Amino acid sequence: MATNTDLEIINEISLKYPKKYKVLILNDDYTSMEFVVDVLINIFHKSYEEAENIMLEVHKKDKGVCGVYTHEIAETKIMQVHKKARENGFPLRAEMEEE
């Protein structure tokens, strides 16, 4: 029969949260600010004000955090950014780093 201490140990072991990853947009000399704002609104679901603030951070600091996600969602967001950029003739890049 399991004791309370045994159950506490089992619960501690089984509660492991997935790692989170920051998705970053990188600055370049060709992608328009308007396009970056559009990407942030449509892919990352930011408000116009949030998107504009992130875009300015990218412009000033060469990269900006778009959001924090699990690995699979972060990968998907990055692929969506790259696809939309290619379709619109921009070299915009995104990457992720562990939080």
N, C-alpha and C positions, 0 to 999 in steps of 0.2 A: 504494500500500500504506500502511495506517494505522500510525503509530508508536505506541509506548507513551504518549507525551505526548498524541497526538490522542485516544486511548481514555480517558485520564484526564480530559480536558476534556469529552468526550461524557458520561462517567459523572457528572461534577459537575453538568452542565446538566440531565440527565434525572432526578436524584434530588431531587425537590421534594416535601416532605411536605405534606399538607393542613393548613390552619389548624385550630386547635382552639378550641373555645368553651366557656366556663363556663356551666352552667345554674344560675340563681339562683332561689330561691323568695323571694317578697316577703312581708313581714309585713302583716297587716291586723287590724282589731279584731273580726272576726267568725268567722274560721275557727278551729275548735278545734285545740288542740295534738295531740289524738289523731288527728284527720284528717290533719294534716301528717305525723305519724309513719307513718301508714298509706300515704300517698302515697310517702314516701321508701322504705319497705320494698317496696311492690308495683311501683312504676314505676322506681325507681332501684336496686333490689336491694340496699339497705343492710341491715345487721343491725339488730336492735332498738336496740342501744347506739349505733351510728353515727347512726341515724335520730333518736334522742332528742337526741344532741349537736348535730346540725344544726338540729333544731327549736328548741332553746334558743338557738342562735346567731341564728336568724331572729327569735326573740322579743326578744332583747337588742339586736341590731344592725340590725334591720329587713330583713335579707336574709341568706341563707346559700347556700353553694355545694353543689349536689347532686351534681355530677360534671362532667367535662370530656370533650367529644365532638367529632366532626366536625360540620360545619354541619347536614347532613341529619339526623343522629341527634339533635342538640340540638333542632332544630325539632320532630321527632317527639315527643320527651320533653315539650316545652312543650305541644304540642297534647294529649297524654295527660293532663297535669296539669289543663289548662283544662276538658277534657271531663269528667273525674272530678269536679272541683269543681262544675261546673254540675249534673251529675246528682245531686249530694248537697246542693245549695242553698248552696254556699259561694262567696265571691268570690275565692278563692285565685288568685294570679297568679304566673307564672314568666316569666323573660326570659333572654336569653343575651347574653354579652359576649365579645369576642375575648380569648383568653388572652394 
